[in-house]
Amino acid sequence: MKVVPHRPFFGAFSMMGVALLVLSTSAGAYFAGQYQLRKTLDETTRQHEQVLGQLEEVRKENESLRLRAATAEQSVTIGEQASESVREELVQKENQIAELKQEISFYRGIMAPSEGSEGVSIGRFSISQAEDGHRYQYKLLVQQSSARHQVVTGAARFTIIGKEGEEIRRYALADLSEQVESESIPLRFKYFQNIEGELQLPEGFEPEGVELSLKSSKRRGFNIDQRYGWLVQKT
């Protein structure tokens, strides 16, 4: 038999100690968790505010870029309009120069014809665009000098040169005009002869110039070859 001291309150104190230990541990874990959660929330809030600040900067940059793009587009539009205006004015000046050159050629051909050409020359040549934009009117004046009085006979050929895609194409006037039946247009005049009519270009054809060829019916008569750029006058 073993003798044990009798301690009636020892068990109760032990249970209370264990309970206090568990409670303090739980409280410590709770407060540690709250602290960590608050720290995480603070960090997340800080990052969120930083992202919002960056987003606002990006929005400002986008707005600045949008304004710059709009300004640039407006400048390009104004530049294109100015370029088109200059181009139209240049075409008008070139047409005026071409008309003046043809006037000079007309009077020079009458007053001082070339030797051996029967005094025959191209007085005027022009192409003008109709109002619908698809049809063109051509006018050709062939003349003989006033020093000559014999009847001139021969033929004129009218060829339009251009591109269809990457391919060079050549069209005779008879292929483009219902008013012309043959590639050779008859010439017969004493002083001058007007040749004029209407033509329509094929779809997809980009004209670049016109070749005119005048040939006498006589063996040693005139033989004139002349090329013109595609300068179109608006009617």
Summary of the structure (lengths in Angstrom):
residues: 235
radius of gyration: 48.1
end to end distance: 140.4
largest distance: 170.4
contacts: 577
relative contact order: 0.11
helix: 45%
strand: 32%
